[in-house]
Structure formats: C-alpha cells, structure tokens
Amino acid sequence: MIKRPGRLVLLGRSLGYSLSPQFQNAALQAAELPLRYETLDVPASALDETLEQLAADEAAGNVTIPYKGRVFEACDRLTALAQRVGAVNTFWFERGELVGDNTDVHGFDIAARQLLQSEPRNITVGLLGAGGAAAAVIAAVSCWPGSKVHVVNRTASRATALCARFSSIASVSDVGTINREADLVVNATSVGLRDDDIPVDPALLRRSASILDLVYRRGETQLVRVARACGLRAADGLAMLVEQGAAAFERWFGFSPDRDAMWRSVRF
C-alpha cells in the first residue's frame, strides 16, 4: 500500500511562472485529499538542507530547472527510466530513502502524439537543447520505431555528452540540418520563457514539419505563433506539463488524477 506523502512541493528557482500548483491542487481537491502543492524557490546552497527537511516531512514532489541533475545525484534509489534519462523530475521518500523518477518522458510522448496526430515512427526529430528535458525527449523517441534525433546546443560539449548516452539514435547536428530534415522540431531550451525570442526560424523549416515548444506561457509562445503563421502545426509545452504532472500524481498516490479538473484549472 502506498503511503500518502506528508507534503507536496515543486523544487526549483524563479517559480512564479509555474502552473504546476494550479493543476496539482485541482487534482488534490477533486480527489478530496487534504494536501496543498506548494512551490519551494531554493537557492543552490540550500538544496541539500531542503532535501533533508523534506525527508523529515515525508514529502514528495517535482523538480524543475535547475535541479533535475542535482536531485538525480542525491537520490538513494532511481527508477530505471530516471537512470536512463539521467535526470529526476519526480521524487518521494520511502523509509527515509529519496526515490527519483522521470515522468517528463511520458509527458513528452503524449504531447508529441497529440501534435502529430499519428503513431510516431520513422520520425526525424530536431532537438534544441541538451539538458534534462532534452534527455527525456530522446528517451521517448528511442521507443518510436525507425526514428532518430539531431541535437543542437549552444554548448557543443553538452550535446556530445548527451548523444553519447543515446548513440543508437542521437547525433550532434546543426540548425541547417534541422531545417532540411526535421519532421518534428522540439525546443527543449528556456528560450522564449520570459521574452519573445525564438530558438529557430520556422520559415526555414520543411513545410511538413511540426514544432513542439516545451516552453509554456499564458497565451501561445512566440515560437508557436510564428510557426502557425508559417502554416506549420505547432504546440507549446502545456500538454507535456499536465501529462507529466498526472503521471507524477499516480506515483505519489497510486491512482490516476482527475485530468479534466487539471485541465480546467489551466485553461487560459
């Protein structure tokens, strides 16, 4: 039997933009669970101390930028998927041990299928970024038959290290190759989170390409707006966010949340 968490939190920095409290609290209310999901904006120097306190509270929760890697390293146990991704976005404590999982993989897979409106196979993915979210994307794509990933990142060494872990399907590339070859372009960077910058020019992509921007904002991101103006199918990261949150809820409580309640809480 799963033990109910004593506390639910989101660990990260500058969390004012996050919609996770809205849909997680809606799910908790719908399930009549007497908990509140809270944000913890934690300085890097205080992360270890915070994890100790969360262990004492028998807490569970999510992890976002910039701590997915550090929490991964701090875990006593990891699910097989978290080990494969190399990042943790969902955690809980069992008998005092910190357990890490990664539900971003599931969230991305659902969001991509909704956007593509088909079973993904033989897809060339152009991936912008090489952090924890990017690793989750590649882990999902590795289950799509015949598919491959071209990775572009500002710091080439990080892209090289990421691709080395998924060498059967991922390779370091450049924007020109993505423009020519990508069926699906995924923005796994923070570009566009707080401004209208875009990481790639949709006008240069193939006319049949789709864009999934893992960034989400109130209203469409600039990348999504420009892509749709160019006639491309595009979506932001809201579907991934809600679906990874629903999967996390299942890990914490052992049953599925009310997704309708979750979605109603974040409709703009």
ABEGO torsion letter per residue (X at the ends): XBBBBABBBBBEBGAAABAAAAAAAAAAAAAGBBBBBBBBBBBAAAAAAAAAAAAAAGBBEBBBOAAAAAAAAABABBBAAAAAAGBBABBBBBGGBBBBBBAAAAAAAAAAAAAAGBBBBGBBBBBBEABAAAAAAAAAAAABBGBBBBBBBABAAAAAAAAAAAAAABBBBBAAAAAAABABBBBABABGAABABBABBAAABBAABBBBBABBBBEBBAAAAAAAAAGBBBBBAAAAAAAAAAAAAAAAAGBBBBAAAAAAAABX
